[in-house]
Amino acid sequence: MCQVDRSVFELAEVPDAEGLSWVRAVADLDLLSVSDGYAQLLAIWRSGPLDRRLVVELDPGCFVDVRGLRMLLEISRVVRHQGGVMVLLSPSRTVARALAILDPHGELPPSRSVAGARLEARRRVR
């Protein structure tokens, strides 16, 4: 289980030369955290160039309910509309299944590996 406090996301890696940022969830993504999580993730996204790539890493122990997944999908849409791409790294099997149902067009691509997440983020940028 992730730690429980007001921090929901942390910047794990500053944007590189290609604009790839790495964000790690440090709290469960559920009813209690989605409001803070949305604001934090959006602030991280807006702190850099808008055409960049964002990888959101989920710890295997983090709980993600449907509200958390919808929050991630909403942020992904904001990122896409501003010319960027967001990739979800290491979602649990349950989260990946729910994502497949709620995101049938693959707008928030999941990745099981760091290399795969980087490749997917670079591949999808317009």
MDAnalysis code that builds the backbone (N, CA, C; Angstrom):
import MDAnalysis as mda
import numpy as np

u = mda.Universe.empty(378, n_residues=126, atom_resindex=np.repeat(np.arange(126), 3), trajectory=True)
u.add_TopologyAttr("name", ["N", "CA", "C"] * 126)
u.add_TopologyAttr("resid", np.arange(1, 127))
u.add_TopologyAttr("resname", ["MET", "CYS", "GLN", "VAL", "ASP", "ARG", "SER", "VAL", "PHE", "GLU", "LEU", "ALA", "GLU", "VAL", "PRO", "ASP", "ALA", "GLU", "GLY", "LEU", "SER", "TRP", "VAL", "ARG", "ALA", "VAL", "ALA", "ASP", "LEU", "ASP", "LEU", "LEU", "SER", "VAL", "SER", "ASP", "GLY", "TYR", "ALA", "GLN", "LEU", "LEU", "ALA", "ILE", "TRP", "ARG", "SER", "GLY", "PRO", "LEU", "ASP", "ARG", "ARG", "LEU", "VAL", "VAL", "GLU", "LEU", "ASP", "PRO", "GLY", "CYS", "PHE", "VAL", "ASP", "VAL", "ARG", "GLY", "LEU", "ARG", "MET", "LEU", "LEU", "GLU", "ILE", "SER", "ARG", "VAL", "VAL", "ARG", "HIS", "GLN", "GLY", "GLY", "VAL", "MET", "VAL", "LEU", "LEU", "SER", "PRO", "SER", "ARG", "THR", "VAL", "ALA", "ARG", "ALA", "LEU", "ALA", "ILE", "LEU", "ASP", "PRO", "HIS", "GLY", "GLU", "LEU", "PRO", "PRO", "SER", "ARG", "SER", "VAL", "ALA", "GLY", "ALA", "ARG", "LEU", "GLU", "ALA", "ARG", "ARG", "ARG", "VAL", "ARG"])
u.atoms.positions = np.array([
    [0.838, -1.179, 0.000],
    [0.000, 0.000, 0.000],
    [0.885, 1.244, 0.000],
    [0.440, 2.260, -0.727],
    [1.171, 3.521, -0.768],
    [0.940, 4.285, 0.529],
    [1.824, 5.227, 0.787],
    [1.676, 6.044, 1.989],
    [0.410, 6.891, 1.895],
    [-0.127, 7.254, 3.033],
    [-1.338, 8.059, 3.065],
    [-0.990, 9.436, 3.626],
    [-0.988, 10.454, 2.788],
    [-0.822, 11.850, 3.187],
    [-1.379, 12.709, 2.071],
    [-1.138, 13.993, 2.094],
    [-1.701, 14.900, 1.092],
    [-0.979, 14.818, -0.255],
    [0.244, 14.329, -0.279],
    [0.953, 14.170, -1.548],
    [0.411, 12.942, -2.264],
    [0.051, 13.126, -3.507],
    [-0.472, 12.026, -4.304],
    [0.542, 11.634, -5.370],
    [1.226, 12.628, -5.944],
    [2.235, 12.387, -6.972],
    [3.522, 13.112, -6.607],
    [4.632, 12.548, -7.053],
    [5.912, 13.229, -6.920],
    [6.628, 13.143, -8.251],
    [7.388, 14.178, -8.552],
    [8.181, 14.195, -9.777],
    [9.396, 13.311, -9.539],
    [9.447, 12.183, -10.225],
    [10.528, 11.224, -10.035],
    [11.726, 11.550, -10.911],
    [11.486, 12.252, -12.002],
    [12.554, 12.582, -12.939],
    [12.180, 13.879, -13.635],
    [13.059, 14.857, -13.611],
    [12.777, 16.129, -14.276],
    [12.753, 15.922, -15.783],
    [12.078, 16.811, -16.514],
    [12.013, 16.633, -17.963],
    [13.400, 16.527, -18.590],
    [13.556, 15.560, -19.476],
    [14.837, 15.398, -20.172],
    [14.847, 16.275, -21.419],
    [15.882, 16.142, -22.231],
    [16.046, 16.989, -23.416],
    [14.878, 16.841, -24.388],
    [14.223, 15.683, -24.393],
    [13.083, 15.459, -25.282],
    [11.761, 15.809, -24.615],
    [11.788, 16.309, -23.398],
    [10.571, 16.707, -22.714],
    [9.828, 15.596, -22.017],
    [10.498, 14.493, -21.693],
    [9.862, 13.377, -21.003],
    [9.972, 13.577, -19.494],
    [8.809, 13.647, -18.828],
    [8.767, 13.773, -17.367],
    [8.278, 12.463, -16.772],
    [8.778, 12.152, -15.596],
    [8.447, 10.926, -14.904],
    [7.797, 11.283, -13.575],
    [6.555, 10.820, -13.367],
    [5.813, 11.108, -12.154],
    [5.449, 9.783, -11.499],
    [5.566, 9.746, -10.180],
    [5.253, 8.517, -9.437],
    [4.088, 8.785, -8.485],
    [3.094, 7.891, -8.501],
    [2.006, 7.977, -7.526],
    [2.545, 7.521, -6.177],
    [2.328, 8.324, -5.153],
    [2.814, 7.989, -3.808],
    [1.655, 7.816, -2.831],
    [0.447, 7.761, -3.381],
    [-0.744, 7.531, -2.570],
    [-1.736, 6.734, -3.405],
    [-2.672, 6.104, -2.737],
    [-3.738, 5.424, -3.458],
    [-4.525, 6.451, -4.253],
    [-5.029, 6.050, -5.412],
    [-5.821, 6.941, -6.263],
    [-7.282, 6.551, -6.092],
    [-7.930, 7.213, -5.157],
    [-9.295, 6.854, -4.803],
    [-10.087, 8.094, -4.424],
    [-11.269, 7.879, -3.911],
    [-12.160, 8.973, -3.541],
    [-11.480, 10.023, -2.668],
    [-10.617, 9.598, -1.775],
    [-9.972, 10.532, -0.853],
    [-8.853, 11.349, -1.486],
    [-8.294, 10.868, -2.578],
    [-7.107, 11.531, -3.126],
    [-7.296, 12.163, -4.497],
    [-8.405, 11.882, -5.183],
    [-8.497, 12.335, -6.574],
    [-8.477, 13.857, -6.740],
    [-9.062, 14.581, -5.821],
    [-9.071, 16.038, -5.948],
    [-7.648, 16.598, -5.843],
    [-6.926, 16.177, -4.798],
    [-5.533, 16.614, -4.647],
    [-4.673, 16.076, -5.783],
    [-4.897, 14.822, -6.157],
    [-4.114, 14.202, -7.225],
    [-4.282, 14.912, -8.555],
    [-5.514, 15.274, -8.872],
    [-5.777, 15.985, -10.117],
    [-5.004, 17.306, -10.142],
    [-5.118, 18.062, -9.060],
    [-4.435, 19.357, -8.981],
    [-2.917, 19.191, -9.058],
    [-2.369, 18.198, -8.356],
    [-0.917, 17.989, -8.353],
    [-0.408, 17.557, -9.723],
    [-1.091, 16.604, -10.348],
    [-0.643, 16.112, -11.645],
    [-0.763, 17.197, -12.709],
    [-1.837, 17.956, -12.667],
    [-2.002, 19.057, -13.617],
    [-0.923, 20.126, -13.408],
    [-0.591, 20.423, -12.155],
    [0.461, 21.409, -11.867],
    [1.816, 20.918, -12.380],
    [2.111, 19.644, -12.198],
    [3.369, 19.084, -12.713],
    [3.396, 19.209, -14.225],
    [2.292, 18.874, -14.879],
    [2.221, 18.954, -16.340],
    [2.420, 20.394, -16.809],
    [1.756, 21.323, -16.164],
    [1.797, 22.715, -16.607],
    [3.089, 23.426, -16.240],
    [3.939, 22.796, -15.452],
    [5.187, 23.442, -15.040],
    [6.261, 23.400, -16.117],
    [5.988, 22.730, -17.225],
    [6.987, 22.621, -18.278],
    [6.391, 22.897, -19.638],
    [7.149, 22.635, -20.698],
    [6.643, 22.844, -22.050],
    [5.433, 21.944, -22.309],
    [4.435, 22.460, -23.025],
    [3.182, 21.737, -23.199],
    [3.246, 20.617, -24.227],
    [4.308, 20.529, -25.001],
    [4.387, 19.480, -26.015],
    [5.200, 18.283, -25.522],
    [5.304, 18.155, -24.234],
    [6.156, 17.102, -23.698],
    [5.390, 15.816, -23.416],
    [6.119, 14.846, -22.913],
    [5.577, 13.526, -22.624],
    [5.585, 13.315, -21.116],
    [4.559, 12.619, -20.634],
    [4.419, 12.392, -19.207],
    [4.221, 10.902, -18.957],
    [5.094, 10.319, -18.136],
    [4.951, 8.925, -17.714],
    [4.511, 8.945, -16.258],
    [3.397, 8.275, -15.968],
    [2.875, 8.179, -14.609],
    [3.068, 6.748, -14.138],
    [3.909, 6.591, -13.128],
    [4.233, 5.263, -12.599],
    [3.334, 4.930, -11.405],
    [2.741, 3.752, -11.452],
    [1.918, 3.275, -10.345],
    [2.679, 2.190, -9.604],
    [2.839, 2.363, -8.315],
    [3.441, 1.329, -7.487],
    [2.491, 0.143, -7.465],
    [3.008, -1.086, -7.528],
    [2.124, -2.259, -7.532],
    [1.182, -2.314, -6.324],
    [1.544, -1.684, -5.224],
    [0.700, -1.708, -4.034],
    [-0.334, -0.604, -3.972],
    [-0.313, 0.299, -4.931],
    [-1.281, 1.402, -4.914],
    [-2.657, 0.926, -5.352],
    [-3.637, 1.291, -4.585],
    [-5.023, 0.993, -4.915],
    [-5.540, 2.083, -5.845],
    [-6.213, 1.683, -6.910],
    [-6.799, 2.641, -7.844],
    [-8.258, 2.256, -8.030],
    [-9.175, 3.132, -7.587],
    [-10.580, 2.846, -7.825],
    [-11.014, 3.547, -9.111],
    [-12.287, 3.437, -9.447],
    [-12.760, 3.989, -10.712],
    [-12.605, 5.511, -10.742],
    [-12.703, 6.170, -9.598],
    [-12.508, 7.622, -9.560],
    [-11.058, 7.979, -9.890],
    [-10.132, 7.202, -9.359],
    [-8.724, 7.427, -9.651],
    [-8.403, 7.194, -11.110],
    [-8.990, 6.158, -11.672],
    [-8.765, 5.858, -13.087],
    [-9.376, 6.951, -13.968],
    [-10.542, 7.408, -13.624],
    [-11.161, 8.498, -14.385],
    [-10.332, 9.780, -14.285],
    [-9.759, 10.032, -13.120],
    [-8.897, 11.201, -12.948],
    [-7.688, 11.102, -13.891],
    [-7.075, 9.924, -13.962],
    [-5.939, 9.732, -14.863],
    [-6.357, 9.936, -16.323],
    [-7.529, 9.422, -16.684],
    [-8.029, 9.598, -18.049],
    [-8.307, 11.070, -18.359],
    [-8.839, 11.801, -17.397],
    [-9.096, 13.233, -17.604],
    [-7.793, 14.004, -17.806],
    [-6.796, 13.719, -16.992],
    [-5.493, 14.380, -17.155],
    [-4.885, 14.004, -18.501],
    [-5.015, 12.745, -18.885],
    [-4.497, 12.299, -20.178],
    [-5.135, 13.089, -21.324],
    [-6.424, 13.355, -21.217],
    [-7.105, 14.147, -22.253],
    [-6.575, 15.586, -22.292],
    [-6.349, 16.169, -21.134],
    [-5.788, 17.526, -21.074],
    [-4.415, 17.535, -21.755],
    [-3.593, 16.564, -21.403],
    [-2.246, 16.457, -21.971],
    [-2.321, 16.320, -23.490],
    [-3.175, 15.431, -23.977],
    [-3.317, 15.216, -25.421],
    [-3.798, 16.474, -26.133],
    [-4.778, 17.168, -25.549],
    [-5.308, 18.384, -26.181],
    [-4.272, 19.499, -26.233],
    [-3.238, 19.381, -25.417],
    [-2.174, 20.390, -25.434],
    [-0.951, 19.881, -26.198],
    [-1.133, 18.813, -26.974],
    [-0.078, 18.328, -27.848],
    [0.889, 17.342, -27.232],
    [0.609, 16.855, -26.039],
    [1.504, 15.908, -25.377],
    [0.928, 14.501, -25.353],
    [1.586, 13.666, -24.596],
    [1.131, 12.285, -24.432],
    [1.418, 11.856, -23.002],
    [0.552, 11.013, -22.475],
    [0.727, 10.470, -21.129],
    [0.663, 8.953, -21.224],
    [1.586, 8.291, -20.530],
    [1.658, 6.823, -20.508],
    [1.584, 6.370, -19.061],
    [0.866, 5.293, -18.818],
    [0.716, 4.735, -17.479],
    [1.666, 3.549, -17.327],
    [2.612, 3.656, -16.407],
    [3.612, 2.610, -16.202],
    [3.225, 1.705, -15.036],
    [3.309, 0.430, -15.263],
    [3.119, -0.613, -14.247],
    [1.739, -0.642, -13.600],
    [0.676, -0.507, -14.401],
    [-0.633, -0.669, -13.772],
    [-0.827, -2.136, -13.382],
    [-1.544, -2.364, -12.294],
    [-1.850, -3.741, -11.899],
    [-2.726, -4.376, -12.982],
    [-2.862, -5.662, -12.920],
    [-3.699, -6.369, -13.891],
    [-5.144, -5.855, -13.831],
    [-5.615, -5.599, -12.632],
    [-6.975, -5.098, -12.449],
    [-7.127, -3.703, -13.043],
    [-6.160, -2.842, -12.804],
    [-6.212, -1.490, -13.356],
    [-6.114, -1.540, -14.881],
    [-5.242, -2.380, -15.405],
    [-5.111, -2.511, -16.860],
    [-6.425, -2.986, -17.480],
    [-7.106, -3.908, -16.827],
    [-8.396, -4.412, -17.318],
    [-9.447, -3.302, -17.283],
    [-9.533, -2.568, -16.179],
    [-10.493, -1.466, -16.081],
    [-10.179, -0.390, -17.117],
    [-8.903, -0.134, -17.334],
    [-8.488, 0.845, -18.336],
    [-8.936, 0.415, -19.729],
    [-8.822, -0.866, -20.027],
    [-9.251, -1.376, -21.329],
    [-10.753, -1.165, -21.541],
    [-11.526, -1.232, -20.462],
    [-12.973, -1.031, -20.548],
    [-13.317, 0.456, -20.651],
    [-12.695, 1.273, -19.804],
    [-13.021, 2.701, -19.759],
    [-12.341, 3.518, -20.856],
    [-11.302, 2.975, -21.451],
    [-10.520, 3.680, -22.477],
    [-10.339, 2.767, -23.693],
    [-11.443, 2.424, -24.372],
    [-11.357, 1.439, -25.466],
    [-10.504, 1.878, -26.647],
    [-10.248, 3.178, -26.779],
    [-9.442, 3.675, -27.900],
    [-7.964, 3.806, -27.552],
    [-7.585, 3.431, -26.321],
    [-6.180, 3.444, -25.931],
    [-5.568, 4.819, -25.819],
    [-6.357, 5.791, -25.367],
    [-5.843, 7.157, -25.250],
    [-4.855, 7.320, -24.105],
    [-4.924, 6.423, -23.118],
    [-3.950, 6.399, -22.016],
    [-3.272, 5.031, -22.071],
    [-2.207, 4.921, -22.864],
    [-1.587, 3.610, -23.042],
    [-0.867, 3.122, -21.786],
    [-1.068, 1.858, -21.430],
    [-0.330, 1.270, -20.312],
    [0.978, 0.663, -20.814],
    [1.947, 0.570, -19.931],
    [3.211, -0.088, -20.253],
    [3.687, -0.855, -19.037],
    [4.260, -2.003, -19.260],
    [4.760, -2.827, -18.159],
    [6.228, -2.548, -17.828],
    [6.942, -1.887, -18.750],
    [8.377, -1.665, -18.516],
    [8.745, -0.207, -18.719],
    [9.843, 0.196, -18.109],
    [10.361, 1.553, -18.251],
    [10.699, 1.824, -19.711],
    [11.406, 0.902, -20.338],
    [11.786, 1.082, -21.742],
    [10.544, 1.187, -22.622],
    [9.551, 0.352, -22.345],
    [8.312, 0.393, -23.108],
    [7.573, 1.702, -22.925],
    [7.562, 2.230, -21.705],
    [6.893, 3.506, -21.435],
    [7.575, 4.641, -22.187],
    [8.903, 4.655, -22.170],
    [9.643, 5.699, -22.886],
    [9.378, 5.612, -24.394],
    [9.400, 4.406, -24.924],
    [9.162, 4.196, -26.356],
    [7.747, 4.618, -26.735],
    [6.765, 4.221, -25.933],
    [5.366, 4.569, -26.209],
    [5.156, 6.079, -26.154],
    [5.759, 6.741, -25.192],
    [5.627, 8.191, -25.060],
    [6.234, 8.903, -26.263],
    [7.357, 8.423, -26.736],
    [8.009, 9.054, -27.900],
    [7.244, 8.768, -29.180],
    [6.692, 7.570, -29.283],
    [5.993, 7.151, -30.494],
    [4.701, 7.928, -30.717],
    [4.027, 8.277, -29.647],
    [2.687, 8.859, -29.757],
    [2.662, 10.370, -29.914],
    [3.772, 11.047, -29.725],
    [3.749, 12.507, -29.841],
    [3.549, 12.901, -31.286],
    [2.681, 13.884, -31.492],
    [2.352, 14.349, -32.855],
    [3.548, 14.911, -33.558],
])
